[in-house]
Amino acid sequence: MSYEAYAKSQRTTSDARDVEYRAFVTSTRALIAAGEGEGANLAEALHINRSLWEALAADCANTTNQLPVETRAQIIGLSRWVSTYSRKVLRSQESVDALIDVNRIMMDGLAGREAATPETA
């Protein structure tokens, strides 16, 4: 998913949160399938996920973004972590589980749900 495609899809929908949620669903499903050895291969799933996070970071770096500055900085930081962690996954040093967890937390936030924590899970 390129930044241009992400930006275009945001312009053509009335609810950007819904577009972002669907993008996370697609990315997370690819990671789950790759982690289970099904469907998309691992490198492709990681590329899809990194592209999503890069698009989010680029959007958050834009001065017209309406999110609070602190939230934008946190998303940019998470994007950097996703990129670094994904390289470790590719080198078989880590599993995709943490990436899936972060994506699910983002999906919960986009859906207006409180993310599960160890105390509430």
Contacts in CASP RR format, 6 or more apart in sequence:
PFRMAT RR
TARGET T0000
AUTHOR 0000-0000-0000
METHOD contacts of the structure
MODEL  1
MSYEAYAKSQRTTSDARDVEYRAFVTSTRALIAAGEGEGANLAEALHINR
SLWEALAADCANTTNQLPVETRAQIIGLSRWVSTYSRKVLRSQESVDALI
DVNRIMMDGLAGREAATPETA
1 23 0 8 1.000
1 48 0 8 1.000
1 51 0 8 1.000
1 52 0 8 1.000
1 55 0 8 1.000
2 51 0 8 1.000
2 55 0 8 1.000
3 51 0 8 1.000
3 54 0 8 1.000
3 55 0 8 1.000
3 58 0 8 1.000
6 19 0 8 1.000
6 23 0 8 1.000
6 52 0 8 1.000
6 55 0 8 1.000
6 59 0 8 1.000
7 55 0 8 1.000
7 59 0 8 1.000
9 19 0 8 1.000
10 16 0 8 1.000
10 19 0 8 1.000
13 19 0 8 1.000
17 110 0 8 1.000
20 56 0 8 1.000
20 106 0 8 1.000
20 110 0 8 1.000
21 107 0 8 1.000
21 110 0 8 1.000
21 111 0 8 1.000
23 52 0 8 1.000
24 52 0 8 1.000
24 103 0 8 1.000
24 106 0 8 1.000
24 107 0 8 1.000
24 110 0 8 1.000
25 107 0 8 1.000
26 48 0 8 1.000
27 45 0 8 1.000
27 48 0 8 1.000
27 49 0 8 1.000
27 52 0 8 1.000
27 103 0 8 1.000
28 49 0 8 1.000
28 100 0 8 1.000
28 103 0 8 1.000
28 104 0 8 1.000
28 107 0 8 1.000
30 39 0 8 1.000
30 40 0 8 1.000
30 44 0 8 1.000
30 45 0 8 1.000
30 48 0 8 1.000
30 49 0 8 1.000
31 45 0 8 1.000
31 46 0 8 1.000
31 49 0 8 1.000
31 96 0 8 1.000
31 99 0 8 1.000
31 100 0 8 1.000
31 103 0 8 1.000
32 96 0 8 1.000
32 100 0 8 1.000
33 39 0 8 1.000
33 40 0 8 1.000
33 45 0 8 1.000
34 40 0 8 1.000
34 41 0 8 1.000
34 42 0 8 1.000
34 44 0 8 1.000
34 45 0 8 1.000
34 46 0 8 1.000
34 96 0 8 1.000
35 42 0 8 1.000
35 45 0 8 1.000
35 95 0 8 1.000
35 96 0 8 1.000
40 48 0 8 1.000
42 89 0 8 1.000
42 90 0 8 1.000
42 96 0 8 1.000
43 90 0 8 1.000
45 96 0 8 1.000
46 86 0 8 1.000
46 89 0 8 1.000
46 90 0 8 1.000
46 96 0 8 1.000
46 99 0 8 1.000
49 82 0 8 1.000
49 86 0 8 1.000
49 99 0 8 1.000
49 103 0 8 1.000
50 82 0 8 1.000
50 83 0 8 1.000
50 86 0 8 1.000
53 78 0 8 1.000
53 79 0 8 1.000
53 82 0 8 1.000
53 83 0 8 1.000
54 79 0 8 1.000
54 83 0 8 1.000
56 75 0 8 1.000
56 79 0 8 1.000
57 75 0 8 1.000
57 76 0 8 1.000
57 77 0 8 1.000
57 79 0 8 1.000
57 80 0 8 1.000
59 65 0 8 1.000
60 67 0 8 1.000
60 71 0 8 1.000
60 72 0 8 1.000
60 73 0 8 1.000
60 75 0 8 1.000
60 76 0 8 1.000
61 72 0 8 1.000
61 76 0 8 1.000
65 72 0 8 1.000
67 75 0 8 1.000
78 102 0 8 1.000
81 102 0 8 1.000
82 99 0 8 1.000
82 102 0 8 1.000
85 94 0 8 1.000
85 98 0 8 1.000
85 99 0 8 1.000
86 99 0 8 1.000
88 94 0 8 1.000
89 95 0 8 1.000
89 96 0 8 1.000
89 99 0 8 1.000
104 115 0 8 1.000
105 115 0 8 1.000
108 114 0 8 1.000
108 115 0 8 1.000
108 116 0 8 1.000
109 115 0 8 1.000
114 120 0 8 1.000
END
